[in-house]
Structures are given as C-alpha cells and as structure tokens.
Amino acid sequence: VPLSVQIRRHVERLIADGVLVPEAKLPATRDLARALRLNRATVAVAYDALVAEGWAHAHVGQGTFVANRRAPPPSPPERTPAVPLQWDGALSRAARRLLDEARRRQGTEVTGSPGVISFLGASPDPTLFPTEEFRRALNHVIKREGGALLEYHPVAGYVPLRRHLTAWLGRHGIEAREEEVLVVNGSQQGLDLIARALIDPGDAVLVEEPTYPGALQAFAAAQARLVPVSMGPEGLRVDLLPALVDQHHPKLLYCQPSGHNPTGVSLPPATRLALLEIARRSRLAVVEDGFGAPDEGAGATTPLRALDRHGLVIHLGTLSKILFPGLRVGWMVAPPALVAPILRIKQLADLNTGALLQAAVFRFCQGRRLERQARLIRAEYGRRRAALLSGLERELPSGSTWTVPDENAFSLLVSLPEGLDAVDLLPRALERGVAYAPGIFFFVGGGDGRALRLAYAALPVPRIEDGVRRLGEVVREAQRRRRRPAHPVGAGALPVV
Ligand SMILES: Cc1ncc(COP(=O)(O)O)c(C=O)c1O
C-alpha cells in the first residue's frame, strides 16, 4: 500500500473514531514528514486526499484542520488484533452491577433542554450563588497563602476550615471534637468512604424507600444487599425496623432525616429518638445524610448525630446545597474509632480534598456569611415550595397524591393516578416542555411506576407555576387516553398525604 494511502487511512480512522476532533489541527506536512522520515510530498498527497474526501479542510497559511464530519470508520484489516481484549469481561463485579443498573434505566434519563421547564435535578439555583463574594475570598487566600495552599495537604482537611465547621456544627447541636470532623469531596464521597470502610460483599444495608440514588449506588458498588424500609407521610417507618433488623442483621441504616430527597419530608423529633433507641438496642450503625441547609430557629429539627449518646451515628453534610455544588466540599462527623480507617481509605481515593477551595470556603464563611446564605435560600426555596404545592392542588387530577416537603427540602414526590406510568408519560411531558425525574431512580426495585420527583429549588415561582400547569395537562390527557389495566400498588407504595 503506498505510504500516502497508509497515512490517509490512519488519519481517517483517527477522525472517524473521534480521536481527532473537529477543527483539530493536523501536524504541518513538513513536521509529519520529518517525524516519519518521509518525503514532504508524500504527506502532502495524503492531506490532499483527506481534503478531497471531506475528512479535512485546508486554509492557506494556517494549515489543515479536521472537518466536522461523522462517517462510519473504514475498517482496514489491521485494525482488529488477532484476539481482542474484552474489556467488558475484565470489569469488576461492582462495575458490572453499576452498569447493569444504569442500563436498566436507559431511556429514562432525561437532560433538560433549553425551553423545557426542568424539575429534574435537585440542584440549587445558580442565580442565587454568591459568586462575586466567593471570587473575592478566593483571591484573598491565593494572595496570602497561595504557595502553601497549592501543595499536598493533610487528608482530614484544611485545619482552619475543620475548626470552623466544628464550631458551626456545634451551633446546630452536633458536639464533636475537631479530630472527628473530616472534610470530604462532597457528601457523595462520604457515602463511598463509609461503604468501603464498613461493607463486605453480601452485607445488608437498610435504606429508606424511596431514597437518594447516589447512596444506593455507593452501597451497591460495595456489593451490599439493599433492604428497603418503607416511608410514611412523616418519613422512615421506624416501626418496621425491629423486624427488618431481626431478619437481615444489617450493617447499617442509611437515612436522610431532614428534607429527604426525593420526598422532602422530615422525621418528627419523637421518631428520631425512637430510631436511635432501636439502633442502640440492635447495635445498628446509622448514616445520617444531612445534605440540605441546616435548620435554624424555632421548629428546627435536631440532627440524629446531636441526639446520639451512644456513638451510633455517622453524620454527613455538604456545602453543595447551601453554597455551590461545584465546590465539592462536604464533611463527615465520624465516631472516633472510624476516623483512622476512613482517612486511610480517603487517602487512597484522592490523597486530599483540594486545599485552595477549602481555604476560600473558610474565608467566605467569616462573619456568618454561610448562615446568611442559608437563610436566603431557605426563604426563597420556601416560596417556591409553596408555589409548587398550590400548583399541584390546582392542576393535578384527583387520584394524584404528593408528599409535603419540609422547609429545608428541594423536592417532592408525586404519585400519578392509578394506571399511569411516569416513564411512559415522560416523552409527552418533554414535548409539552416540562421535565421531571421518574421515580424508578429512587426505589431499590424500581417502585410501582407511578412516582415522579419534582425538584423545585432551581426554578423561579412563575416557571414553577407554568411547569405544573403543563404537567397537569399531560397527566389529564394521559388519563383520557388510558386503556391499559391499572398497575398494582406494590410494597414500595408512596408516602402520601
Ligand atoms: C441526599 C443526597 N445526599 C448526597 C448528595 C451528594 O451531594 P454532594 O454534592 O455533597 O456530593 C446529594 C446530591 O444531590 C443528595 O441529594
């Protein structure tokens, strides 16, 4: 095969495989010729052919660039090695379990597109981000401590931030020593570290049903056996715990007692105490995911960790919902005996969470700035919550139910009227310009199909009103069209109010 054809085919394959992306500049003919120890004219012939066939375009004086073209890759025989390595077969059991799970949900994952009113992600509203103030904090710390902050740092976190968090948690009732407060790369990392530290394959983990999918995945990746515990209108059915503990001997219970994702509900104070008493009797570890804005003032719900007198609770928190999710700064309040194993595992995972951002967070938090931000978003999200609740009342047909979220929540869960399915309805909802997360993400076994989560924190009130109106139209229209027999309501029946 002539050398120019070999070059052309090779570049074509790189383009077709996406290794060379559109508008990438090809090496100058002179450079490539020198590197391959060829005549420059040979390379020029190859490039001319690439241009002639639409793989590349040339600009005089600038060079040759990859064209924006998607074509099936030509498959010359030398592409396939004799015995190709089967990466699929090489995957760990944990990786396969995560992939299977993702495949099961394929087609139900939606991404918001412009113009669609998206109740999809439980993210905070970026228009409420104090970005400018954070930039000033970042500038300040990089000027004062830049060199040191860009070095490796202790795995437990930037010391002034840990000290600050310890005092801040103390104001929310969580009395912990500084050594017990560890900075993690978002509470998601906290979940992963806990799973790695405590779970052996086959260990049972109790989880609220429904719950946060990221937690289900973290425990599933550690090969846990997930045992769902139903929820009622006021959160976790603590009354079901003793029998489940007897039957499954779980290693731990994962729960979100305040502003639960997806339902938004919070566990009443008396139920919190009952839960801890059961945990004490059964020697059950409790992972408390306290991911939202912490409660303050009258009616505030006390974190489980603040009520725990027996060292049973691991508490996780995060700045993702109060400040910015992009920071990836969260914390874990670990029982003393867990500190060393968690730190060893975190060291393996990432050596340490970036100190620069931790220092900027510490600087930002001076003067109770974090508390002010938490108050601001609580007030705003409270208005959005109220708008959504009255919109649902107005727009959804009878037979629909929904959970009533707590003040510090970000989302609620709707149960569609009997016989409707949230996944089936999604394409129509998208056509009508409204998106939601189908409930199957939040149930260990997928649930009964009728659930959908509406996350309202990131949407201003008029968009919420418009979005619920559209959703109401979609549901009513689906009811009119319905010919299928109703789904049975399974064990994962939704908490309704
Ligand atoms: C309940 C819950 N826990 C943990 C997380 C992960 O948060 P982070 O950004 O701190 O990793 C989320 C994110 O949405 C969540 O909803």
PDBQT file of the ligand as one rigid body, heavy atoms in Angstrom, charges set to zero:
ROOT
HETATM    1  C1  LIG A 501     -29.423  13.108  49.648  1.00  0.00    +0.000 C 
HETATM    2  C2  LIG A 501     -28.160  13.482  48.987  1.00  0.00    +0.000 A 
HETATM    3  N1  LIG A 501     -27.003  13.100  49.547  1.00  0.00    +0.000 NA
HETATM    4  C3  LIG A 501     -25.834  13.403  48.985  1.00  0.00    +0.000 A 
HETATM    5  C4  LIG A 501     -25.776  14.110  47.811  1.00  0.00    +0.000 A 
HETATM    6  C5  LIG A 501     -24.433  14.389  47.212  1.00  0.00    +0.000 C 
HETATM    7  O1  LIG A 501     -24.071  15.682  47.493  1.00  0.00    +0.000 OA
HETATM    8  P1  LIG A 501     -22.607  16.245  47.319  1.00  0.00    +0.000 P 
HETATM    9  O2  LIG A 501     -22.694  17.270  46.252  1.00  0.00    +0.000 OA
HETATM   10  O3  LIG A 501     -22.264  16.835  48.652  1.00  0.00    +0.000 OA
HETATM   11  O4  LIG A 501     -21.705  15.126  46.977  1.00  0.00    +0.000 OA
HETATM   12  C6  LIG A 501     -26.952  14.536  47.183  1.00  0.00    +0.000 A 
HETATM   13  C7  LIG A 501     -26.918  15.272  45.930  1.00  0.00    +0.000 C 
HETATM   14  O5  LIG A 501     -27.915  15.640  45.373  1.00  0.00    +0.000 OA
HETATM   15  C8  LIG A 501     -28.183  14.204  47.795  1.00  0.00    +0.000 A 
HETATM   16  O6  LIG A 501     -29.332  14.545  47.246  1.00  0.00    +0.000 OA
ENDROOT
TORSDOF 0
